[in-house]
Amino acid sequence: MTGSQILLECFKQEGVDTVFGYPGGTVINIYDDLMKSEDIQHILPRHEQAAVHAADGYARATGKVGVAIATSGPGATNTITGIGTAYMDSIPMVVITGQVPTPLIGNDAFQEADIVGITRPITKHNYLVKDVKDLARILKQAFYIARTGRPGPVVVDLPKDVQIAETDFEYPEKVELRGYKPTYSGNVRQVAKAAKMIMQARKPVIYVGGGATLSDADKELLKLAEMIQAPVTTTLMAMAAFPQTHPLALGMLGMHGTYYANMAVTNSDLLISLGARFDDRVTGKIATFAPDAKIIHVDIDPTSIKKNVRVDLPIVGDLKDVMKKLVKELGENKSELKKLSKELAPWREEIDGWKKSHPLTYKQSKSEIKPQFVIEKLRELSDDDAIVTTEVGQHQMWTAQFFKFLQPRTFLSSGGLGTMGYGLPAALGAQAAFPKRQVIDISGDGSFQMNSQELATLVQYRLPVKIVILNNNFLGMVRQWQQLFFDKRYSQTCLELPIDFKKLAEAYGATGFSVSKPGEVEETIKKAFATDGPVIMEFKVSREENVMPMVPAGAGLNEMVLAS
Amino acid sequence: MKHTISVLMENEFGVLSRISGLFSGRGFNIQSLSVAPTLDPSISRMTIVTSGDEQILEQINKQLNKLIDTIKVIDYTSEGQPFVERELALIKVNAEDNTRAEVMRIVDIFRGKVIDVTPKSYTLEMMGTPEKVNAIVEILRPIGIKELVRTGPVVLGRGAKGWKSA
């Protein structure tokens, strides 16, 4: 078999059914073989960055490893933002890049880039395949590394001559990596200690991160929370891991978190951190972060523990495993649990007080469309299992605040890297995985234009993604900072050219709606959802609406600005 | 505080840049680094001297372990494990009529060797702990060092056990 045939055979063995890629000189052999393959659906986005985001969206929606292909040089360098996005959010992915033939490597050949060198700090691991005999083993390792432990993207750089070279194909059954043995099983003694700390706590808060989604631990999380009747706050990455309509849900914490989530964390005496990494957008000023709390930190990646905050009880392991053990340990003493639930009643009342005094809110308007109103209506009118993607900025925060997510893997957003232009291609990937489900990209007019070329891909492959553009003619989040911290000096944040998004949709053969009156919102969403194929809904929204409440950069969670 | 760490890694191309990239990307400090294959040619051994507070050292240790190619990390300083340490320096020093005898005396005192001779210079081989190398450098400095190269220290744990059983 040739190298390129081996590659496709390995995809098959790994259960890959969809790949996102863009052809070019150094992957032309792969594409030739792909044409003959009936097992793999190939989707051609209009930019390599979008191919990687689409593979990422596919991976987040399904839990499987996403696969993208790009050619050498510019094709490979275009994947960087996509790989960085997946790396920061721990998304399992394998990216295949073509490379110039091995004898030419290092010669500054046409379309040559040292992609292994370039991607080293933004991949979990990467490979340059120099000998076709190593190819099957490397691909086996790449998929294994991508999906196990703390997941992440793996790049396999494949020179053209290796794709052409022939060898006998044998897919290894086992992966042997003496330097890589992730810890899945949580230490039982540590879990017992955690249970004891929980039983003694009077103001516990469960703080959940993206790890809950990655380990598919949402059921265990619900069980744990209900068992101890403790409030649950989620990071941006975990909004869909816990039903946001649940009475114990506090919504998001951190910079644009809810007042009550931040107050609960600040006043807690025990913070149970599950698959979260204490990002600076979550903690605010470290010195005033949960000052009276003991911290239990469960994470599969030991480097996350004690990186940003002190930890009283570290547990390294897979969240699902640790929570199962924890639920079992706690469940052994039913009467104590009942007592605990009673003891926590004053704490829940205190939190309910904060919820009542400072709910998430906005001023409704009769003349202007409020972006938050659009998000609320979208939730109301969409399916419970609708998959929502976002770009990055104000619309992303409003979605996290007002779209009450109900089911795991229904909210796909670039959390760690904060990548504008992520949402549309990610929606494309999610829709390719689930052709029958509702997929909605919520975006702003700035972010949308970073990958708007993907409208072509949606139309070509009949992927009926519904795109919502909250158009304020601003780069809204930066404008908000300029308003609050730079005396309204709106340097380069006004997108002055008005774009006819309806016509843009139509130019690609999609459907477009554009409205500016609050009374038209519901009807437009209904019409869009009833339309076949991709749709753009442009809502001309209140231009200088701010995301509130807010913890200013560098301030503590207890120093929230509530309104502007 | 100064820490001496041994890292055993897969002997693959690019491993050195993974380690150096990790240190520079995360702002960790490297005082010295030396690397060569071990008895098992598929494994390289790197000796890194670094510094930082307890939290940084814990991160360095964990981040090194996180690399897929890392097989074992031994922080001799943190583990309080006794170890032997040697560094090699080659020193080209001025040696003219009035200083030749003085340089020879110093070399004898430090148990170094002269490995190249010209009418105007000696090149010395000095092996010892980094502190000992520092000492001879300071003594020779007033005489005039033309060129100096140091390997950075390499270390092994004391006692009969090898790293596999440590």
Contacts between the chains, C-beta under 8 A, distances in Angstrom:
chain1	res1	chain2	res2	distance
A	116	B	14	6.5
A	117	B	14	7.8
A	117	B	17	6.9
A	120	B	14	7.5
A	120	B	17	6.7
A	120	B	18	6.2
A	120	B	21	5.5
A	121	B	21	5.8
A	121	B	22	8.0
A	121	B	25	5.0
A	124	B	68	7.4
A	125	B	68	4.4
A	128	B	13	7.8
A	128	B	14	7.6
A	145	B	68	6.2
A	177	B	68	6.5
A	178	B	10	7.9
A	178	B	71	5.4
A	179	B	9	7.4
A	179	B	10	6.3
A	179	B	67	7.2
A	179	B	68	5.7
A	179	B	69	5.5
A	179	B	70	4.9
A	179	B	71	4.7
A	180	B	68	4.8
A	301	B	66	7.2
A	302	B	62	4.9
A	302	B	65	7.3
A	302	B	66	7.5
A	303	B	59	6.6
A	303	B	62	4.3
A	303	B	63	5.5
A	303	B	66	5.5
A	306	B	55	6.6
A	306	B	58	6.3
A	306	B	59	7.9
A	307	B	59	6.3
